[in-house]
Amino acid sequence: MASAELALLNWASVAMGVRFFQLRIQSRNFLARGIHTRLGSQVTESFLPRGMQPNGVESLEPCNANQATEKFWLEVTRLQPARIPLRADVGRSKGYLHTSGFRF
């Protein structure tokens, strides 16, 4: 997963000129939070979410604490392409998956 995401982020920054990525990550998703922290993403805000289904599509939207339908936080993070490794070397070493020097 990490190498595929790195490839996509690198492609978007080089081919499309994307200057930054804004990601919403659930506070309980420790794997995603770890990957994005290692890539240098910064949390810009956190909020309690309310589950919604506009047009039959499930989504999580910011809300007040008394309107929250979920028990976790959504963290909005910002990631700049300059901090993303240029290539993903994926391999196994001592049971860890590592990508460009990052250990997952």
SULVENPE-V870754 format. One record per helix or strand of 3 or more residues. SS is the DSSP state (H for helix, E for strand). FROM is the first residue (numbers start at 1). LEN is the number of residues. If there is no record, write none. Layout:
SS;FROM;LEN
SS;FROM;LEN
//
This chain:
H;2;14
E;21;6
H;30;9
E;42;13
E;57;6
H;65;3
E;73;7
H;81;3
E;90;4
E;96;4
//
